[in-house]
Amino acid sequence: MEKNPDLRLQLDPAVHDLSVTAISVLQRGEIPYASNKYPVGFMTDFSTDHRQVICGEETRHNSSHGGGYGHVMLLNLRNLVEPVSRGDLISAFDPDYPPLCYACDDARTQGGVVIWCHNGRGMEVPVAAALGKLDAFNLFDPCWKEKEYDLWYLLLNCGIHLPASTGSDWFICSNNRVYVQTGESFNYESWLRGLQAGRTFITNGPALLFEVEGQAPGSTLDAAPSSGRLSTRVEWTTHYLLNRIEIVADGQIVHSRTLSQQAEQREGVWEVDVPSEQDGWLAARAYGESRDSFDQPVYAHTSPVYIGTGRPPSAVKEAATFFQQAIDDAHVQIRDYARFTKDEQREEVLHLFAAGRKVYEDLLG
């Protein structure tokens, strides 16, 4: 474990050029996490006008009896949300209670920001997302996990607005970071507002900017042009060479550009129209065969621009059906295998999952 966290927090933001550095309190058995020495909140001793350091919390649940609720990152807290962990992360006898949605509610009551983090397979993610408990969805942490992108795309296809976020785990063990447009002034509050608004792209190197009809990620276009087509613009700059730029609509690639000349592999602008026939979302992503200093393929992905045409999206049926089945599977795990100290706790969790399932059921009409 880290032996000198104070020095690390003084150096890492400057060395890695981080405007915002977030560490987290975490409980996992008897592991003595270095970050647990700090109280949650803004860390004045390590922050400057240009580099903000804060301590948040990762609240989580793992389970050896088949899946777990997942992991959630809580930022902008005034008080620690308890319990920090539950289930097998504490002991073989600790109950699988309370659910993570309760932690999300506690954080929100404090004015906190909730990010689902690096565990897309968590049973509770479709429930927390459907019930509006989340502000963003962590991806690419600490490397590109295709399963998490699939889940994120499906959640977006259900009409759930979830900005892309990311982060380096275990101090700086990767170069993954989220870039947030804050407007004219930068501080921790403006950074959080930009994150919640979805004005973000995630990357391990390349800078990737995206617009639809002149609107940046996080925006919603309430009316499509009479032409039935939307103008998009992608701009990129990178040190490591890129090989492909893609525009994704509702999880499907609608335009792809191969970059073969070294000049355009480093920077360029691409403008292309895409059809607009139904509600949905558009985003840009880029990747290359080059690897960064942590031996990860270079990659970037923007948050979506949301499209509202008044015509229901065709992708919603498959996505909502997927999450209904996922919640049904979780119901069996909770009913038959999860551990609680009393039956009322089990019924609470089952009721919560049923409420999430109804959201997807209603999407199917």
DRENPAZA-539615 format. One record per residue (C-alpha): x, y, z; chain; residue in one letter. Coordinates in nm, 2 decimals, always signed. Example, Ala and Ser with C-alpha at 12.3 -4.5 7.8 and 13.67 -1.06 7.14 Angstrom:
<sites>
SITE x y z c r
SITE +1.23 -0.45 +0.78 A a
SITE +1.37 -0.11 +0.71 A s
</sites>
This chain:
<sites>
SITE x y z c r
SITE +0.00 +0.00 +0.00 A m
SITE +0.10 +0.37 -0.04 A e
SITE +0.35 +0.46 +0.23 A k
SITE +0.34 +0.84 +0.19 A n
SITE +0.00 +0.95 +0.07 A p
SITE +0.05 +1.32 +0.17 A d
SITE +0.35 +1.35 -0.06 A l
SITE +0.16 +1.16 -0.33 A r
SITE -0.13 +1.40 -0.32 A l
SITE +0.10 +1.70 -0.33 A q
SITE +0.28 +1.56 -0.64 A l
SITE +0.04 +1.36 -0.85 A d
SITE -0.20 +1.64 -0.95 A p
SITE +0.09 +1.85 -1.09 A a
SITE +0.29 +1.56 -1.24 A v
SITE -0.02 +1.42 -1.42 A h
SITE -0.17 +1.76 -1.49 A d
SITE -0.50 +1.69 -1.31 A l
SITE -0.74 +1.98 -1.25 A s
SITE -0.95 +1.77 -1.02 A v
SITE -0.81 +1.47 -0.82 A t
SITE -1.06 +1.26 -0.63 A a
SITE -0.95 +0.99 -0.39 A i
SITE -1.20 +0.77 -0.20 A s
SITE -1.26 +0.62 +0.14 A v
SITE -1.31 +0.25 +0.10 A l
SITE -1.37 -0.05 +0.32 A q
SITE -1.26 -0.40 +0.20 A r
SITE -1.19 -0.64 +0.48 A g
SITE -0.88 -0.55 +0.67 A e
SITE -0.70 -0.38 +0.39 A i
SITE -0.55 -0.05 +0.52 A p
SITE -0.63 +0.18 +0.23 A y
SITE -0.41 +0.49 +0.25 A a
SITE -0.70 +0.72 +0.15 A s
SITE -0.89 +0.62 +0.46 A n
SITE -0.68 +0.85 +0.68 A k
SITE -0.86 +1.15 +0.52 A y
SITE -1.21 +1.28 +0.60 A p
SITE -1.45 +1.32 +0.31 A v
SITE -1.48 +1.66 +0.16 A g
SITE -1.26 +1.93 -0.01 A f
SITE -0.89 +1.88 +0.08 A m
SITE -0.77 +2.23 +0.14 A t
SITE -0.41 +2.13 +0.23 A d
SITE -0.35 +1.97 -0.11 A f
SITE -0.56 +2.21 -0.34 A s
SITE -0.47 +2.52 -0.53 A t
SITE -0.67 +2.76 -0.75 A d
SITE -0.59 +2.54 -1.05 A h
SITE -0.57 +2.19 -0.89 A r
SITE -0.85 +2.08 -0.67 A q
SITE -0.82 +1.77 -0.45 A v
SITE -1.12 +1.61 -0.28 A i
SITE -1.19 +1.29 -0.08 A c
SITE -1.51 +1.11 -0.17 A g
SITE -1.63 +0.76 -0.10 A e
SITE -1.66 +0.43 -0.28 A e
SITE -1.95 +0.24 -0.14 A t
SITE -1.98 -0.11 -0.26 A r
SITE -2.11 -0.46 -0.23 A h
SITE -1.96 -0.79 -0.35 A n
SITE -2.10 -1.13 -0.30 A s
SITE -1.96 -1.48 -0.32 A s
SITE -2.30 -1.64 -0.37 A h
SITE -2.35 -1.50 -0.72 A g
SITE -2.30 -1.14 -0.82 A g
SITE -2.32 -0.83 -0.60 A g
SITE -2.50 -0.50 -0.60 A y
SITE -2.19 -0.32 -0.75 A g
SITE -1.98 -0.01 -0.67 A h
SITE -2.08 +0.35 -0.65 A v
SITE -1.85 +0.66 -0.62 A m
SITE -1.98 +0.94 -0.41 A l
SITE -1.84 +1.30 -0.45 A l
SITE -1.91 +1.63 -0.29 A n
SITE -2.00 +1.48 +0.05 A l
SITE -2.03 +1.66 +0.38 A r
SITE -2.05 +1.34 +0.58 A n
SITE -1.95 +0.98 +0.53 A l
SITE -2.23 +0.76 +0.40 A v
SITE -2.25 +0.45 +0.60 A e
SITE -2.20 +0.16 +0.57 A p
SITE -1.91 +0.21 +0.33 A v
SITE -1.93 -0.16 +0.23 A s
SITE -2.16 -0.45 +0.30 A r
SITE -2.18 -0.82 +0.25 A g
SITE -1.86 -1.03 +0.19 A d
SITE -1.65 -0.72 +0.18 A l
SITE -1.69 -0.69 +0.56 A i
SITE -1.72 -1.05 +0.67 A s
SITE -1.87 -1.39 +0.59 A a
SITE -2.16 -1.30 +0.82 A f
SITE -2.23 -0.94 +0.72 A d
SITE -2.58 -0.89 +0.56 A p
SITE -2.63 -0.79 +0.20 A d
SITE -2.79 -0.48 +0.32 A y
SITE -2.86 -0.19 +0.27 A p
SITE -2.88 -0.16 -0.11 A p
SITE -2.66 +0.09 -0.29 A l
SITE -2.97 +0.30 -0.38 A c
SITE -3.00 +0.40 -0.02 A y
SITE -2.64 +0.53 -0.02 A a
SITE -2.72 +0.72 -0.34 A c
SITE -3.02 +0.88 -0.17 A d
SITE -2.80 +0.97 +0.14 A d
SITE -2.54 +1.13 -0.08 A a
SITE -2.80 +1.33 -0.28 A r
SITE -2.95 +1.46 +0.04 A t
SITE -2.61 +1.61 +0.12 A q
SITE -2.58 +1.77 -0.22 A g
SITE -2.35 +1.49 -0.34 A g
SITE -2.28 +1.35 -0.69 A v
SITE -2.33 +0.98 -0.76 A v
SITE -2.13 +0.79 -1.02 A i
SITE -2.17 +0.42 -1.10 A w
SITE -1.81 +0.30 -1.11 A c
SITE -1.61 +0.02 -1.27 A h
SITE -1.85 -0.26 -1.20 A n
SITE -2.10 -0.26 -1.48 A g
SITE -2.20 -0.62 -1.39 A r
SITE -2.34 -0.51 -1.05 A g
SITE -2.70 -0.63 -1.01 A m
SITE -2.82 -0.29 -0.89 A e
SITE -2.71 -0.08 -1.18 A v
SITE -3.03 -0.11 -1.39 A p
SITE -3.23 -0.04 -1.08 A v
SITE -3.03 +0.27 -0.97 A a
SITE -3.03 +0.40 -1.32 A a
SITE -3.40 +0.35 -1.38 A a
SITE -3.49 +0.52 -1.05 A l
SITE -3.28 +0.82 -1.13 A g
SITE -3.02 +0.77 -0.86 A k
SITE -2.71 +0.82 -1.08 A l
SITE -2.54 +1.13 -1.21 A d
SITE -2.28 +0.96 -1.44 A a
SITE -2.15 +0.62 -1.54 A f
SITE -1.78 +0.53 -1.51 A n
SITE -1.63 +0.36 -1.80 A l
SITE -1.28 +0.26 -1.91 A f
SITE -1.15 +0.21 -1.56 A d
SITE -0.87 +0.12 -1.55 A p
SITE -0.90 -0.02 -1.90 A c
SITE -1.16 -0.05 -2.17 A w
SITE -1.42 -0.31 -2.05 A k
SITE -1.65 -0.39 -2.34 A e
SITE -1.92 -0.52 -2.11 A k
SITE -1.96 -0.19 -1.94 A e
SITE -1.99 +0.00 -2.27 A y
SITE -2.26 -0.25 -2.38 A d
SITE -2.45 -0.18 -2.05 A l
SITE -2.41 +0.20 -2.09 A w
SITE -2.54 +0.19 -2.44 A y
SITE -2.84 -0.01 -2.34 A l
SITE -2.92 +0.23 -2.05 A l
SITE -2.90 +0.52 -2.30 A l
SITE -3.13 +0.33 -2.53 A n
SITE -3.39 +0.33 -2.25 A c
SITE -3.39 +0.71 -2.25 A g
SITE -3.18 +0.73 -1.93 A i
SITE -2.94 +1.03 -1.96 A h
SITE -2.60 +0.92 -1.82 A l
SITE -2.29 +1.12 -1.89 A p
SITE -1.96 +0.93 -1.94 A a
SITE -1.71 +0.94 -1.66 A s
SITE -1.39 +0.75 -1.58 A t
SITE -1.09 +0.75 -1.35 A g
SITE -0.76 +0.59 -1.26 A s
SITE -0.79 +0.32 -1.00 A d
SITE -0.53 +0.25 -0.72 A w
SITE -0.38 +0.59 -0.73 A f
SITE -0.24 +0.66 -1.08 A i
SITE -0.23 +0.31 -1.23 A c
SITE -0.36 +0.42 -1.57 A s
SITE -0.40 +0.74 -1.77 A n
SITE -0.78 +0.73 -1.79 A n
SITE -0.94 +1.06 -1.71 A r
SITE -1.26 +1.26 -1.78 A v
SITE -1.25 +1.60 -1.93 A y
SITE -1.53 +1.84 -1.83 A v
SITE -1.63 +2.16 -1.99 A q
SITE -1.68 +2.40 -1.70 A t
SITE -1.74 +2.73 -1.88 A g
SITE -1.54 +3.05 -1.82 A e
SITE -1.45 +2.98 -1.46 A s
SITE -1.29 +2.67 -1.31 A f
SITE -1.35 +2.54 -0.96 A n
SITE -1.47 +2.22 -0.81 A y
SITE -1.83 +2.33 -0.81 A e
SITE -1.82 +2.42 -1.18 A s
SITE -1.65 +2.09 -1.26 A w
SITE -1.92 +1.90 -1.08 A l
SITE -2.19 +2.09 -1.26 A r
SITE -2.03 +2.02 -1.60 A g
SITE -2.00 +1.65 -1.51 A l
SITE -2.37 +1.63 -1.41 A q
SITE -2.47 +1.82 -1.73 A a
SITE -2.28 +1.56 -1.95 A g
SITE -2.03 +1.81 -2.10 A r
SITE -1.76 +1.54 -2.09 A t
SITE -1.54 +1.31 -2.29 A f
SITE -1.33 +1.03 -2.14 A i
SITE -0.98 +0.94 -2.27 A t
SITE -0.64 +0.80 -2.20 A n
SITE -0.48 +1.06 -2.42 A g
SITE -0.67 +1.19 -2.73 A p
SITE -0.87 +1.51 -2.70 A a
SITE -1.21 +1.45 -2.87 A l
SITE -1.47 +1.72 -2.92 A l
SITE -1.82 +1.65 -3.07 A f
SITE -2.11 +1.87 -3.18 A e
SITE -2.46 +1.79 -3.32 A v
SITE -2.62 +2.09 -3.49 A e
SITE -2.37 +2.31 -3.30 A g
SITE -2.47 +2.15 -2.96 A q
SITE -2.21 +1.99 -2.73 A a
SITE -2.25 +1.66 -2.54 A p
SITE -2.51 +1.68 -2.27 A g
SITE -2.74 +1.89 -2.48 A s
SITE -3.09 +1.78 -2.59 A t
SITE -3.21 +1.86 -2.94 A l
SITE -3.59 +1.89 -2.90 A d
SITE -3.66 +1.92 -3.27 A a
SITE -3.49 +1.77 -3.58 A a
SITE -3.43 +1.97 -3.89 A p
SITE -3.70 +1.95 -4.17 A s
SITE -3.44 +1.77 -4.38 A s
SITE -3.44 +1.47 -4.14 A g
SITE -3.07 +1.49 -4.11 A r
SITE -2.84 +1.63 -3.84 A l
SITE -2.50 +1.79 -3.90 A s
SITE -2.22 +1.65 -3.68 A t
SITE -1.87 +1.78 -3.62 A r
SITE -1.58 +1.58 -3.46 A v
SITE -1.25 +1.74 -3.38 A e
SITE -0.95 +1.55 -3.24 A w
SITE -0.59 +1.61 -3.12 A t
SITE -0.36 +1.34 -2.99 A t
SITE +0.00 +1.26 -2.92 A h
SITE -0.04 +0.89 -2.98 A y
SITE -0.16 +0.81 -3.33 A l
SITE -0.53 +0.73 -3.39 A l
SITE -0.66 +0.50 -3.65 A n
SITE -1.03 +0.55 -3.66 A r
SITE -1.30 +0.80 -3.57 A i
SITE -1.66 +0.67 -3.53 A e
SITE -2.00 +0.83 -3.48 A i
SITE -2.24 +0.61 -3.28 A v
SITE -2.62 +0.64 -3.28 A a
SITE -2.81 +0.44 -3.03 A d
SITE -2.52 +0.20 -2.98 A g
SITE -2.46 +0.14 -3.36 A q
SITE -2.19 +0.29 -3.57 A i
SITE -2.35 +0.51 -3.84 A v
SITE -2.03 +0.67 -3.98 A h
SITE -1.67 +0.56 -3.96 A s
SITE -1.35 +0.72 -4.08 A r
SITE -1.02 +0.54 -4.12 A t
SITE -0.72 +0.77 -4.05 A l
SITE -0.42 +0.67 -4.27 A s
SITE -0.21 +0.98 -4.30 A q
SITE +0.00 +1.07 -4.00 A q
SITE -0.11 +1.43 -4.00 A a
SITE -0.48 +1.34 -3.96 A e
SITE -0.39 +1.06 -3.72 A q
SITE -0.27 +1.34 -3.49 A r
SITE -0.53 +1.60 -3.54 A e
SITE -0.83 +1.68 -3.76 A g
SITE -1.19 +1.78 -3.81 A v
SITE -1.46 +1.57 -3.97 A w
SITE -1.81 +1.70 -4.05 A e
SITE -2.08 +1.46 -4.16 A v
SITE -2.46 +1.44 -4.16 A d
SITE -2.65 +1.16 -4.00 A v
SITE -3.02 +1.07 -4.04 A p
SITE -3.26 +1.17 -3.76 A s
SITE -3.57 +0.95 -3.77 A e
SITE -3.65 +0.89 -3.40 A q
SITE -3.56 +0.97 -3.04 A d
SITE -3.22 +0.86 -2.93 A g
SITE -2.86 +0.97 -2.88 A w
SITE -2.54 +1.04 -3.07 A l
SITE -2.18 +1.03 -2.96 A a
SITE -1.83 +1.01 -3.10 A a
SITE -1.55 +0.77 -3.02 A r
SITE -1.19 +0.73 -3.14 A a
SITE -0.92 +0.46 -3.10 A y
SITE -0.59 +0.36 -3.23 A g
SITE -0.34 +0.07 -3.23 A e
SITE -0.08 +0.28 -3.04 A s
SITE -0.05 +0.22 -2.67 A r
SITE -0.01 +0.47 -2.40 A d
SITE +0.26 +0.46 -2.12 A s
SITE +0.04 +0.22 -1.93 A f
SITE +0.03 -0.02 -2.24 A d
SITE -0.34 +0.05 -2.30 A q
SITE -0.47 +0.11 -2.66 A p
SITE -0.54 +0.48 -2.71 A v
SITE -0.91 +0.56 -2.69 A y
SITE -1.16 +0.84 -2.63 A a
SITE -1.54 +0.86 -2.61 A h
SITE -1.77 +1.16 -2.57 A t
SITE -2.09 +1.18 -2.37 A s
SITE -2.40 +1.17 -2.58 A p
SITE -2.60 +1.45 -2.75 A v
SITE -2.97 +1.35 -2.70 A y
SITE -3.22 +1.37 -2.98 A i
SITE -3.59 +1.43 -2.94 A g
SITE -3.81 +1.39 -3.25 A t
SITE -4.13 +1.28 -3.08 A g
SITE -4.09 +0.93 -3.24 A r
SITE -4.01 +0.65 -3.00 A p
SITE -3.67 +0.48 -3.05 A p
SITE -3.67 +0.13 -3.20 A s
SITE -3.38 +0.03 -2.98 A a
SITE -3.58 +0.07 -2.66 A v
SITE -3.75 -0.27 -2.68 A k
SITE -3.43 -0.48 -2.68 A e
SITE -3.27 -0.27 -2.41 A a
SITE -3.58 -0.27 -2.18 A a
SITE -3.62 -0.65 -2.22 A t
SITE -3.26 -0.70 -2.14 A f
SITE -3.28 -0.51 -1.81 A f
SITE -3.61 -0.68 -1.72 A q
SITE -3.44 -1.02 -1.75 A q
SITE -3.14 -0.89 -1.55 A a
SITE -3.36 -0.78 -1.27 A i
SITE -3.55 -1.10 -1.27 A d
SITE -3.22 -1.29 -1.24 A d
SITE -3.12 -1.06 -0.95 A a
SITE -3.46 -1.12 -0.78 A h
SITE -3.38 -1.50 -0.77 A v
SITE -3.03 -1.43 -0.62 A q
SITE -3.17 -1.20 -0.35 A i
SITE -3.47 -1.42 -0.27 A r
SITE -3.28 -1.75 -0.25 A d
SITE -2.92 -1.67 -0.16 A y
SITE -2.87 -1.32 -0.01 A a
SITE -2.81 -1.29 +0.36 A r
SITE -3.01 -1.05 +0.58 A f
SITE -3.06 -1.01 +0.95 A t
SITE -3.44 -1.01 +0.92 A k
SITE -3.70 -1.09 +0.65 A d
SITE -3.81 -0.72 +0.63 A e
SITE -3.47 -0.63 +0.48 A q
SITE -3.50 -0.89 +0.21 A r
SITE -3.85 -0.76 +0.13 A e
SITE -3.72 -0.41 +0.11 A e
SITE -3.46 -0.50 -0.14 A v
SITE -3.69 -0.71 -0.35 A l
SITE -3.94 -0.42 -0.35 A h
SITE -3.67 -0.18 -0.47 A l
SITE -3.57 -0.41 -0.75 A f
SITE -3.94 -0.45 -0.85 A a
SITE -3.97 -0.07 -0.87 A a
SITE -3.68 -0.06 -1.10 A g
SITE -3.82 -0.34 -1.32 A r
SITE -4.15 -0.15 -1.36 A k
SITE -3.97 +0.14 -1.53 A v
SITE -3.85 -0.10 -1.80 A y
SITE -4.19 -0.27 -1.81 A e
SITE -4.35 +0.07 -1.88 A d
SITE -4.11 +0.14 -2.16 A l
SITE -4.25 -0.17 -2.34 A l
SITE -4.60 -0.03 -2.32 A g
</sites>
